[in-house]
Amino acid sequence: MNLQEIKDAVKSGKTVYWNSKIYEVIQDKLGQWMIKCTSNNSYIGLTWADEVTLNGKENEFFLETN
């Protein structure tokens, strides 16, 4: 998934993960895009400071499937 696909999916209520289901992509109350580690409640930015380069490879992001 590219950056825009990730953001669009989260905004539409879908759950997006990075690399593993313990890393969930979220948008916080301030509008910041983050990757949340659900096992220890730590966060990193979805992108580098340039707000374009993902903190991970596009093919490592995936949607929740039922």
C-alpha positions, 0 to 999 in steps of 0.5 A: 500500500502506498501512503495515500492508500493507507491514509484513505483506508484508515479514514474510511474506518479500515484497519491497516497494519505494518509488518504484523498485526501488532503494528496498527496505523492510526491517526491521532487526535491531533491529526498525526499519522502514527504506527502504534505497537499494540503490545507495548503502546509505543508509537513511531511516525508513519513517515519520516520527517519529510511526511512522504517517505514511509517508515516501512516498505509499501508491501509491508502494509496490509488491511485487516481481513476477516 
